[in-house]
Amino acid sequence: MIIHDGSEEAVIALKRPHSAVVASGTFDGVHVGHQKILSRLCELARERNGESVVVTYWPHPRFVLQANKPDLKLLSTFEEKADLFERAGVDHLVRIPFTKAFSRLSSHEFIINVLVNKISTRYLVIGYDHRFGKNREGSFDYLKEHAQEYRFDVEEIPRQDIDHIGVSSTKIRKAISEGDMHTANEYLGRPYSMTGIVASGQKIGRSIGFPTANLQGIASYKLIPTDGVYAARAKVGQQWYNGMMNIGFRPTVSGIAHSIEVHLFNFDQDIYGAMLPVHIYSRIRSEIKFTNLDALQAQLKEDCRSAMDILSQHL
């Protein structure tokens, strides 16, 4: 997949996509509803001997239009979305810098400036409720009415194809915020994931037989599940390891800073400084303050058994 700079000042690198079949949107999380659109996008591109193109916006429009809300969180970074688009079979990804000026473009200006002049769109695929342009004035009906003028065909994914899933990025964010990973992962069509850099910690876990990888450097806008202990898998090199993750303040050891730590089963490697992708499967329990380290150690053994039972169902 080729990633293009779609800014106002730039033209698409290399040659324009051939017979471009296009979908546009923020696609936060690239959940199962988005995946239906991407599947149809790639199918149409093959049928028309063309190339599939996704137009997305970065930063996410919420950060520009709702800048007064510092607690805004997203399901995916741009890099994570790009990886998911590539895995879906998309040929081209056009990244549009979202600014206040861009948000003021009318639907006509957006179509001409981006879809026609930049990409030479020949076929557009949209979700049934997709809107675009200033004040979300653009719609499927508008596109159908002006299709001849813009010289591309348009297809809307039927409402029933999306609605029966009952999925939305908002619902997924709510589930993750509540630790309901079963619902979140069902809507995502995969385990929720995050990636951090393994940093040195206090090594208290190692002293009781549960060494952990202390994750730092996770994007500040990335949604972190509510505090607790989770069944998880992490990738080291090309291999995935079962384990469990603790998110919280570690009250038993008088922790002050919020931390994310991963204990991997049957693992003994030095991975300080490595990027560690983690998939989160299920919340085992809330974070608890124990009377001493022995009590914590006993509970961690129970947590290990619970995590292994959960992960055995996701082979």
SULTAWO-V820374 format. One line per field, one symbol per residue. psi: psi as a letter, one per 40 degrees, with the letter a starting at -180 (. if undefined). A space follows every 10 residues. Layout:
psi=???
This chain:
psi=hhhihfidei ihiaiiihgh hiiiidfhdf addddddddd dddddddefa hhhhhihhih ddddefeege ehiidiiddd dddddddeeh dhhhhhhhid ddeehidddd dddcddddef hdhhhiideh iiihffdiid dddddeddde fiiihhhidd dddedfiidd dddddddeeg ddddddddei iiiihihhih aefdddeeeg iihhhiehhd ehhhiiiahi hiiihhbehh hiaihhhaeg ddffidihih ihhhifhgih fheihhhhhh dihdiihihi didddddddd dddddddddd deef.
